[in-house]
Amino acid sequence: MELYFLRHGPAASIEEAGVERDSERPLTDDGLAVCTLVGEGLKRLSVRFDVVASSPLKRARQTADAVAAPLGIKDRVVVTEAMMPGCTITDLADFVRSHRHAAKIVLVGHQPDLSELVAELVGGARMKMPKAGLARVDLDEVAPGAGTLRWLLEPGMMVMLARVPMEE
């Protein structure tokens, strides 16, 4: 199974957004553009997902939709409490078990949770996921140390890939 961990894109502050709760903070215009380009970069890499699992927080939902749109898989976006801030490897394992038909799942969430989940799955690597950053972990089961980190991509790499002209 391939699990992809995607941190939400750059979001407005509570004050900038004019909202009352952190959960309502939207992506900035630049954040939305970057997330769309991440989706276009993934399309160029021919990466496809069976499920796009998003935290219920607005910025994560917007990230999931923006990445899924260029891939033509907006219908595969599901909102799940399993990706809420504070999520654990147990929450992740329960979600994956409930979607056992899926071989490729992208999980859209927050810091520090995503970095901690990746580290726990691959045996303790220290890392910090950048906003709109993407990590891929291959594994047979969701358990501590059971995964292999295949890649960690900065959003700028995906944006560059999306913008490179295609050869004819």
N, C-alpha and C positions, 0 to 999 in steps of 0.2 A: 504494500500500500504506500502511496505517496501522500504525505501531509504537507501542505504549503501554509506557512504562517505569514499573514500580511497585516502589518500595522496600518491603522487608519491614516489617511493623509493629513496634511496640515489643516488645523481647525481654528476657527475664530475663538477668541476669549469670550467669556460670559458677557463682559461689558461690550465688546465689539459687536457681538451678535444680538445684544439687547434681549437676552433670555434670562430666565430666573434660575435654571438648573443646569448643571454640567452636562447632564444627559441630553439636553436640547441643543448643545453647541453644534453648529453645522461646519462643514468644510469651508475654507475660504475659496474664492474663485480660483486662485492658483492651485490650491489643494485639489479641487475637483478636476482641474486640467491635468495635473500630474497623475492622478489616479486613472483618468481616461487613457493617458499615454502609457501607463503601466499595463493596462489591458491590451493596448495595441502592440506593445512590446511582447507580451505573452502570446498574442496571436501570431506574431512573426516567428516565435520559437515553436509554434504549433503545440503549445501547451493547452490542454483541455481539462476541464474539471467536471466531475460528476455532481458535486455539491459545492455551493458557496455558502458557508455558514458564517453569519454575521452576529456580532453583539447587537443588542437592541438599541444601543446609544446611536443617536442620529448620525454622528460623524462616521461611525463604522458602517451603518446601513448605506450611507451615501457612497462610501468607498467601495463596498461590495457591488452596488449597482453600477458605478462608474467603470470598474474593472470588468464586470460581466458583460456590459453592453457591447464593446468591440468584439467580444468572443461569441456573441449571439446566444448567451446562456442566462439572461436575466430571469428566466423562468426557473432556474435552479438555485436562486438565492433563497435561503431560509434564515429567519431570525431565530436565534436561540439564546436562552439564558446561560448555556454552557460557555459562552464567550464573554460574559459580563466581566467587568473589572473584578479581580480577586479569584478568577477561575483557577481550577486546580487540574492536575493530571487525571484525577478521578472524574471530574466533570467532562474532560476531553474523552476519556475512555468510554464513558457512558454514551456520549454523543456518537462516537465512532461505531460503537456496538449497535446503536439504533439506526445506523446507515451502513450496515455491513455489505450492502450491494455496491457501495461506492469504493472505487480503487484510487481515485484522486479527489481529495477534498482540500479546498482552501478555507482557512479559518481566519476571519477578519476580527481583530481585537485591539488590545491596548497594551501599553507598557505599564509596569514591568512584566506583566503576565506572559506575553509572548516570548520574551527572551528567557524567562525562567522555565517555561514549558519546553522550549527547544533545548536548553541546557540540560534539563532533567532527562529528556528523551535520549540525548546523545552522550550522556555520562558526565555532565558537569562542565561543559565548555562555558567560559565567560564571554558574554556578548551583549550588545545593546542594539535592538532593532531600531533603525531610523524610521521616521514617519514615511509611510508608503514603501518601506523596505519589505523584502520578501525572502523567506527562507524555505528551503525544501528539505524535509526529513523523510527518508525511506525506512520503513519498518514492517514487521509482520504482526506485531501487537503493540498496543499502547501501554508501555511499561518503562520504568526508569532504566536507562542504559540500553534500551532495545533498538534504538534508531541510529541511523547514519546520516550526518549532515552532508547533503549533496551540494547545496549551494546557498549562499547568502548574497542577495543582490541589493545594492543601493538603488534608490529610485532613479538617480541620474543615469545609471546604466540602462535601465529599461526605457527611459525617455530617449536616450541616444539610439537605441535599437529601433524604437518606433519611428524615428525620424530619418533613418538611413534609407536612401532610395533603393527600391527593389530592382534587381537586375532582370532584364528581359530575356 
